Amino acid sequence: MGADQTHDHARLGSRIADGALAPSNLAGVLPALAFEVTPAILYLVTYLALYRVDVGFRYWLGHSRRRGDDPGWLSEGRSATAGVALVVGTIWVIEYWPFT
C-alpha cells in the first residue's frame, strides 16, 4: 500500500456484511410467492426500498468512520438492536416450538 492509501476496516466490514446478508435477501423475498399479484408487488417494492435505505446507511457509516467521526449513539444503537433481535428471536422460539 502506498503512503497516500488508507486501510479502511469499516468499509470492508460493510462489504462483508452485505455478502453475508445476500442469502437472507433470497429468504426475504420468498414470502412474495404466497401473495396475490398486487400485494406481492407492494411487498417487493417495500423490501427493495428498505434494502436501499440499509445500504445507504452503511455507506454513510463507512465514510463517517473513515473521516474519524464516531457518533456516540452508534455503539448504543448496535447494542440495543442486538438485544431486541435476541429477545424477539427467543420469543419466537418459545412461541412456535416445536415448529409444527
DSSP file (Angstrom, degrees, kcal/mol; ACC not computed):
  #  RESIDUE AA STRUCTURE BP1 BP2  ACC     N-H-->O    O-->H-N    N-H-->O    O-->H-N    TCO  KAPPA ALPHA  PHI   PSI    X-CA   Y-CA   Z-CA
    1    1 A M              0   0    0      0, 0.0     6,-0.0     0, 0.0     2,-0.0   0.000 360.0 360.0 360.0 137.8    0.0    0.0    0.0
    2    2 A G    >   -     0   0    0      1,-0.1     3,-1.0     4,-0.1     0, 0.0  -0.226 360.0-105.2 -76.3 170.8    1.2    3.4   -0.9
    3    3 A A  T 3  S+     0   0    0      1,-0.2    -1,-0.1     3,-0.0     0, 0.0   0.776 119.3  53.3 -68.1 -25.7    1.6    6.3    1.6
    4    4 A D  T 3  S+     0   0    0      2,-0.0     2,-0.3     0, 0.0    -1,-0.2   0.510  94.1  86.3 -89.7  -3.5   -1.5    8.0    0.3
    5    5 A Q    <   -     0   0    0     -3,-1.0     2,-0.4     2,-0.0     0, 0.0  -0.706  63.6-151.3 -96.9 148.8   -3.8    5.0    0.7
    6    6 A T        -     0   0    0     -2,-0.3     2,-0.8     2,-0.0    -4,-0.1  -0.900  16.4-127.3-117.8 149.3   -5.6    4.1    3.8
    7    7 A H        -     0   0    0     -2,-0.4     2,-0.8    -6,-0.0    -2,-0.0  -0.854  29.0-162.7 -94.7 111.0   -6.7    0.7    5.1
    8    8 A D     >  +     0   0    0     -2,-0.8     4,-1.5     1,-0.2     5,-0.1  -0.814  19.3 175.1-107.4  99.5  -10.4    1.1    5.8
    9    9 A H  H  > S+     0   0    0     -2,-0.8     4,-2.9     1,-0.2     5,-0.2   0.814  78.0  61.7 -71.4 -30.8  -11.9   -1.6    8.0
   10   10 A A  H  > S+     0   0    0      1,-0.2     4,-1.9     2,-0.2    -1,-0.2   0.926 107.5  42.7 -64.9 -44.1  -15.3    0.0    8.2
   11   11 A R  H  > S+     0   0    0     51,-0.2     4,-2.0     2,-0.2    -1,-0.2   0.879 113.9  52.0 -70.1 -36.2  -15.9   -0.2    4.5
   12   12 A L  H  X S+     0   0    0     -4,-1.5     4,-2.4     2,-0.2    -2,-0.2   0.925 109.7  49.8 -63.1 -44.0  -14.5   -3.8    4.4
   13   13 A G  H  X S+     0   0    0     -4,-2.9     4,-2.5     1,-0.2    -2,-0.2   0.871 108.8  52.7 -61.6 -37.2  -16.8   -4.8    7.2
   14   14 A S  H  X S+     0   0    0     -4,-1.9     4,-2.1     2,-0.2    -1,-0.2   0.898 110.0  47.6 -65.9 -39.9  -19.8   -3.2    5.4
   15   15 A R  H  X S+     0   0    0     -4,-2.0     4,-2.2     2,-0.2    -2,-0.2   0.887 111.7  50.3 -68.7 -38.5  -18.9   -5.3    2.2
   16   16 A I  H  X S+     0   0    0     -4,-2.4     4,-2.5     2,-0.2    -2,-0.2   0.919 110.9  49.4 -64.4 -42.8  -18.6   -8.5    4.3
   17   17 A A  H  X S+     0   0    0     -4,-2.5     4,-1.9     1,-0.2    -2,-0.2   0.896 109.7  51.9 -63.3 -39.5  -21.9   -7.8    5.9
   18   18 A D  H  X S+     0   0    0     -4,-2.1     4,-0.6     1,-0.2    -1,-0.2   0.913 111.9  45.8 -63.9 -42.1  -23.5   -7.2    2.5
   19   19 A G  H >< S+     0   0    0     -4,-2.2     3,-0.6     1,-0.2    -2,-0.2   0.880 112.3  50.7 -67.1 -38.3  -22.2  -10.5    1.2
   20   20 A A  H 3< S+     0   0    0     -4,-2.5     4,-0.3     1,-0.2    -1,-0.2   0.815 110.9  49.6 -69.5 -29.3  -23.2  -12.4    4.3
   21   21 A L  H 3X S+     0   0    0     -4,-1.9     4,-1.3    -5,-0.2     3,-0.2   0.546  84.7  91.2 -86.8  -6.8  -26.7  -11.0    4.1
   22   22 A A  H XX S+     0   0    0     -3,-0.6     4,-1.2    -4,-0.6     3,-0.6   0.908  86.0  49.6 -58.0 -44.6  -27.2  -11.9    0.4
   23   23 A P  H 3> S+     0   0    0      0, 0.0     4,-1.7     0, 0.0    -1,-0.2   0.860 106.7  56.7 -62.8 -31.3  -28.7  -15.3    1.1
   24   24 A S  H 3> S+     0   0    0     -4,-0.3     4,-2.1    -3,-0.2    -2,-0.2   0.786  97.8  62.4 -70.2 -24.3  -31.1  -13.6    3.6
   25   25 A N  H <X S+     0   0    0     -4,-1.3     4,-1.5    -3,-0.6    -1,-0.2   0.905 102.8  49.7 -64.0 -39.6  -32.3  -11.4    0.7
   26   26 A L  H  X S+     0   0    0     -4,-1.2     4,-1.1     1,-0.2     3,-0.4   0.939 112.5  46.6 -62.1 -46.0  -33.5  -14.5   -1.1
   27   27 A A  H  < S+     0   0    0     -4,-1.7    -1,-0.2     1,-0.2    -2,-0.2   0.817 108.7  58.3 -64.9 -29.3  -35.3  -15.6    2.1
   28   28 A G  H  < S+     0   0    0     -4,-2.1    -1,-0.2     1,-0.2    -2,-0.2   0.812 109.8  41.1 -71.1 -29.7  -36.7  -12.1    2.4
   29   29 A V  H >< S+     0   0    0     -4,-1.5     3,-1.3    -3,-0.4     4,-0.3   0.603  92.4  85.2 -94.8 -11.3  -38.4  -12.1   -1.0
   30   30 A L  G >< S+     0   0    0     -4,-1.1     3,-2.0     1,-0.3     4,-0.3   0.850  78.6  65.4 -59.3 -36.3  -39.7  -15.7   -0.8
   31   31 A P  G >  S+     0   0    0      0, 0.0     3,-1.6     0, 0.0     4,-0.4   0.776  86.7  72.7 -58.4 -22.9  -42.9  -14.7    1.1
   32   32 A A  G X  S+     0   0    0     -3,-1.3     3,-1.0     1,-0.3    -2,-0.2   0.770  84.3  67.7 -62.4 -23.7  -44.0  -12.8   -2.0
   33   33 A L  G <  S+     0   0    0     -3,-2.0    -1,-0.3    -4,-0.3    -3,-0.1   0.756  96.8  53.7 -67.0 -23.1  -44.6  -16.1   -3.7
   34   34 A A  G <  S+     0   0    0     -3,-1.6    -1,-0.2    -4,-0.3    -2,-0.2   0.580  97.8  82.9 -87.1 -10.1  -47.5  -16.7   -1.3
   35   35 A F  S <  S-     0   0    0     -3,-1.0     2,-0.0    -4,-0.4    -3,-0.0  -0.450  84.5-104.8 -91.6 163.5  -49.3  -13.4   -2.1
   36   36 A E     >  -     0   0    0     -2,-0.1     4,-2.1     1,-0.1     5,-0.2  -0.244  50.6 -90.6 -70.4 175.1  -51.6  -12.3   -4.8
   37   37 A V  H  > S+     0   0    0      2,-0.2     4,-2.4     1,-0.2     5,-0.2   0.933 121.3  45.0 -62.0 -51.9  -50.0  -10.1   -7.5
   38   38 A T  H  > S+     0   0    0      1,-0.2     4,-2.4     2,-0.2     5,-0.2   0.942 116.7  43.5 -63.8 -49.7  -50.7   -6.7   -6.1
   39   39 A P  H  > S+     0   0    0      0, 0.0     4,-2.6     0, 0.0    -1,-0.2   0.866 113.2  54.5 -62.7 -32.4  -49.7   -7.4   -2.5
   40   40 A A  H  X S+     0   0    0     -4,-2.1     4,-2.5     2,-0.2    -2,-0.2   0.913 109.4  46.5 -65.6 -41.9  -46.6   -9.3   -3.8
   41   41 A I  H  X S+     0   0    0     -4,-2.4     4,-2.5     2,-0.2     5,-0.2   0.923 113.2  49.1 -66.1 -43.3  -45.5   -6.3   -5.9
   42   42 A L  H  X S+     0   0    0     -4,-2.4     4,-2.4    -5,-0.2    -2,-0.2   0.913 111.8  49.8 -60.6 -43.2  -46.1   -3.9   -2.9
   43   43 A Y  H  X S+     0   0    0     -4,-2.6     4,-2.7     1,-0.2    -2,-0.2   0.934 112.7  46.0 -60.8 -47.7  -44.1   -6.3   -0.7
   44   44 A L  H  X S+     0   0    0     -4,-2.5     4,-2.5     2,-0.2    -2,-0.2   0.881 112.6  49.6 -66.9 -38.5  -41.2   -6.5   -3.1
   45   45 A V  H  X S+     0   0    0     -4,-2.5     4,-2.4     2,-0.2    -1,-0.2   0.921 113.5  46.7 -65.7 -42.9  -41.1   -2.7   -3.7
   46   46 A T  H  X S+     0   0    0     -4,-2.4     4,-2.6    -5,-0.2     5,-0.2   0.918 112.1  50.5 -63.9 -43.5  -41.1   -2.1    0.0
   47   47 A Y  H  X S+     0   0    0     -4,-2.7     4,-2.2     1,-0.2    -2,-0.2   0.926 111.6  47.9 -60.3 -45.6  -38.4   -4.7    0.6
   48   48 A L  H  X S+     0   0    0     -4,-2.5     4,-2.2     2,-0.2    -1,-0.2   0.905 111.5  50.4 -62.9 -42.2  -36.2   -3.1   -2.1
   49   49 A A  H  X S+     0   0    0     -4,-2.4     4,-1.9     1,-0.2    -2,-0.2   0.923 112.4  46.0 -63.7 -44.1  -36.7    0.4   -0.7
   50   50 A L  H  X S+     0   0    0     -4,-2.6     4,-2.0     1,-0.2    -1,-0.2   0.851 110.3  54.2 -68.9 -32.6  -35.8   -0.7    2.8
   51   51 A Y  H  X S+     0   0    0     -4,-2.2     4,-2.4    -5,-0.2    -1,-0.2   0.903 107.9  50.2 -65.1 -40.2  -32.8   -2.6    1.5
   52   52 A R  H  X S+     0   0    0     -4,-2.2     4,-2.7     2,-0.2    -2,-0.2   0.887 108.0  53.0 -65.2 -38.0  -31.6    0.6   -0.3
   53   53 A V  H  X S+     0   0    0     -4,-1.9     4,-2.4     2,-0.2    -1,-0.2   0.917 109.6  49.5 -61.4 -42.5  -32.0    2.5    3.0
   54   54 A D  H  X S+     0   0    0     -4,-2.0     4,-2.4     2,-0.2    -2,-0.2   0.923 111.4  48.0 -62.2 -45.5  -29.9   -0.1    4.7
   55   55 A V  H  X S+     0   0    0     -4,-2.4     4,-2.2     1,-0.2    -2,-0.2   0.907 111.7  50.8 -63.2 -41.5  -27.2    0.2    2.0
   56   56 A G  H  X S+     0   0    0     -4,-2.7     4,-2.6     2,-0.2    -1,-0.2   0.893 109.3  50.7 -62.7 -40.1  -27.3    4.0    2.2
   57   57 A F  H  X S+     0   0    0     -4,-2.4     4,-2.6     2,-0.2    -2,-0.2   0.925 111.3  47.5 -64.0 -43.6  -26.9    3.8    6.0
   58   58 A R  H  X S+     0   0    0     -4,-2.4     4,-2.5     2,-0.2    -2,-0.2   0.854 110.7  52.9 -67.4 -33.4  -23.9    1.5    5.7
   59   59 A Y  H  X S+     0   0    0     -4,-2.2     4,-2.2     2,-0.2    -2,-0.2   0.947 111.6  45.4 -62.9 -48.7  -22.4    3.8    3.0
   60   60 A W  H  X S+     0   0    0     -4,-2.6     4,-2.6     1,-0.2     5,-0.2   0.912 113.0  51.1 -60.2 -42.7  -22.7    6.8    5.3
   61   61 A L  H  X S+     0   0    0     -4,-2.6     4,-2.5     1,-0.2     5,-0.2   0.919 108.8  50.4 -62.8 -45.0  -21.3    4.8    8.2
   62   62 A G  H  X S+     0   0    0     -4,-2.5     4,-1.7     1,-0.2   -51,-0.2   0.909 114.4  44.0 -60.3 -42.9  -18.3    3.7    6.3
   63   63 A H  H  X S+     0   0    0     -4,-2.2     4,-1.7     2,-0.2    -1,-0.2   0.867 112.8  50.5 -73.2 -35.3  -17.5    7.2    5.1
   64   64 A S  H  <>S+     0   0    0     -4,-2.6     5,-2.1    -5,-0.2     4,-0.5   0.897 111.7  48.1 -69.4 -37.5  -18.0    8.8    8.5
   65   65 A R  H ><5S+     0   0    0     -4,-2.5     3,-0.8    -5,-0.2    -1,-0.2   0.870 108.2  55.7 -67.3 -34.9  -15.8    6.2   10.2
   66   66 A R  H 3<5S+     0   0    0     -4,-1.7    -1,-0.2     1,-0.3    -2,-0.2   0.871 105.8  51.1 -64.7 -36.5  -13.2    6.8    7.5
   67   67 A R  T 3<5S-     0   0    0     -4,-1.7    -1,-0.3     2,-0.1    -2,-0.2   0.594 122.9-107.6 -75.4 -10.1  -13.2   10.6    8.4
   68   68 A G  T < 5S+     0   0    0     -3,-0.8     2,-0.4    -4,-0.5    -3,-0.2   0.441  74.0 139.6  97.3  -0.3  -12.7    9.7   12.0
   69   69 A D      < -     0   0    0     -5,-2.1    -1,-0.4    -6,-0.2    -2,-0.1  -0.625  26.3-179.1 -76.8 132.8  -16.2   10.6   13.1
   70   70 A D        -     0   0    0     -2,-0.4     5,-0.1    -3,-0.1     2,-0.1  -0.797  19.6-145.1-133.1  92.3  -17.6    8.1   15.6
   71   71 A P    >>  -     0   0    0      0, 0.0     3,-1.5     0, 0.0     4,-0.5  -0.344  10.3-138.4 -59.2 131.7  -21.2    9.1   16.6
   72   72 A G  H 3> S+     0   0    0      1,-0.3     4,-0.9     2,-0.2     3,-0.5   0.806  99.1  60.7 -63.0 -30.7  -21.7    8.2   20.2
   73   73 A W  H 3> S+     0   0    0      1,-0.2     4,-2.6     2,-0.2    -1,-0.3   0.661  87.9  77.2 -72.1 -13.5  -25.1    6.8   19.6
   74   74 A L  H <> S+     0   0    0     -3,-1.5     4,-2.4     2,-0.2    -1,-0.2   0.922  93.5  45.8 -66.9 -44.6  -23.8    4.2   17.2
   75   75 A S  H  X S+     0   0    0     -4,-0.5     4,-2.1    -3,-0.5    -1,-0.2   0.922 116.0  46.4 -64.1 -43.5  -22.4    1.9   19.9
   76   76 A E  H  X S+     0   0    0     -4,-0.9     4,-2.6     1,-0.2    -1,-0.2   0.892 111.6  52.7 -65.2 -38.6  -25.6    2.1   22.0
   77   77 A G  H  X S+     0   0    0     -4,-2.6     4,-2.6     2,-0.2     5,-0.2   0.898 108.4  49.7 -64.0 -41.3  -27.7    1.6   18.9
   78   78 A R  H  X S+     0   0    0     -4,-2.4     4,-2.0     1,-0.2    -1,-0.2   0.924 113.3  46.4 -64.0 -43.1  -25.8   -1.6   17.9
   79   79 A S  H  X S+     0   0    0     -4,-2.1     4,-2.2     2,-0.2    -2,-0.2   0.906 113.4  49.1 -65.5 -41.5  -26.2   -3.0   21.4
   80   80 A A  H  X S+     0   0    0     -4,-2.6     4,-2.5     2,-0.2    -2,-0.2   0.929 112.4  46.2 -66.1 -45.6  -29.9   -2.1   21.6
   81   81 A T  H  X S+     0   0    0     -4,-2.6     4,-2.3     1,-0.2    -1,-0.2   0.874 112.1  51.5 -67.8 -34.8  -30.8   -3.6   18.2
   82   82 A A  H  X S+     0   0    0     -4,-2.0     4,-2.1    -5,-0.2    -1,-0.2   0.911 111.1  48.6 -65.0 -40.9  -28.8   -6.8   19.0
   83   83 A G  H  X S+     0   0    0     -4,-2.2     4,-2.3     2,-0.2    -2,-0.2   0.911 111.1  49.3 -64.2 -42.6  -30.7   -7.1   22.3
   84   84 A V  H  X S+     0   0    0     -4,-2.5     4,-2.8     1,-0.2     5,-0.2   0.912 110.1  51.8 -62.9 -42.2  -34.0   -6.6   20.6
   85   85 A A  H  X S+     0   0    0     -4,-2.3     4,-2.4     1,-0.2    -1,-0.2   0.899 110.6  48.5 -61.9 -40.6  -33.2   -9.2   18.0
   86   86 A L  H  X S+     0   0    0     -4,-2.1     4,-2.3     2,-0.2    -1,-0.2   0.908 112.9  47.3 -66.2 -41.5  -32.3  -11.7   20.7
   87   87 A V  H  X S+     0   0    0     -4,-2.3     4,-2.5     2,-0.2    -2,-0.2   0.937 114.3  46.1 -65.5 -46.7  -35.5  -11.0   22.7
   88   88 A V  H  X S+     0   0    0     -4,-2.8     4,-2.5     1,-0.2    -2,-0.2   0.921 113.3  49.8 -63.3 -43.4  -37.7  -11.3   19.6
   89   89 A G  H  X S+     0   0    0     -4,-2.4     4,-2.3    -5,-0.2    -1,-0.2   0.900 111.1  49.2 -61.3 -41.4  -35.9  -14.5   18.5
   90   90 A T  H  X S+     0   0    0     -4,-2.3     4,-2.5     2,-0.2     5,-0.2   0.914 110.7  50.0 -64.8 -43.0  -36.3  -16.0   21.9
   91   91 A I  H  X S+     0   0    0     -4,-2.5     4,-2.9     1,-0.2    -2,-0.2   0.916 111.0  49.7 -61.7 -42.8  -40.0  -15.2   22.0
   92   92 A W  H  X S+     0   0    0     -4,-2.5     4,-2.6     2,-0.2    -1,-0.2   0.910 110.9  48.9 -63.1 -42.0  -40.5  -16.7   18.5
   93   93 A V  H  X S+     0   0    0     -4,-2.3     4,-1.0     2,-0.2    -2,-0.2   0.930 115.3  44.1 -64.6 -44.0  -38.7  -19.9   19.5
   94   94 A I  H  < S+     0   0    0     -4,-2.5     3,-0.3     1,-0.2    -2,-0.2   0.917 117.1  46.6 -65.1 -43.1  -40.7  -20.2   22.7
   95   95 A E  H  < S+     0   0    0     -4,-2.9    -2,-0.2    -5,-0.2    -1,-0.2   0.885 122.7  31.2 -67.7 -41.3  -44.0  -19.4   21.0
   96   96 A Y  H >< S+     0   0    0     -4,-2.6     3,-3.4    -5,-0.2     4,-0.4   0.328  87.2 157.8-106.9   7.4  -43.6  -21.6   18.0
   97   97 A W  T 3<  +     0   0    0     -4,-1.0    -4,-0.0     1,-0.3    -3,-0.0  -0.562  66.1  28.4 -68.6 133.8  -41.6  -24.6   19.4
   98   98 A P  T 3  S-     0   0    0      0, 0.0    -1,-0.3     0, 0.0    -4,-0.1  -0.672 101.0-125.8 -98.5  40.1  -41.6  -27.4   18.1
   99   99 A F    <         0   0    0     -3,-3.4    -2,-0.2    -6,-0.2    -3,-0.1   0.938 360.0 360.0  58.3  55.0  -42.3  -25.7   14.8
  100  100 A T              0   0    0     -4,-0.4    -1,-0.1     0, 0.0    -3,-0.1   0.461 360.0 360.0 -86.7 360.0  -45.4  -27.6   13.8
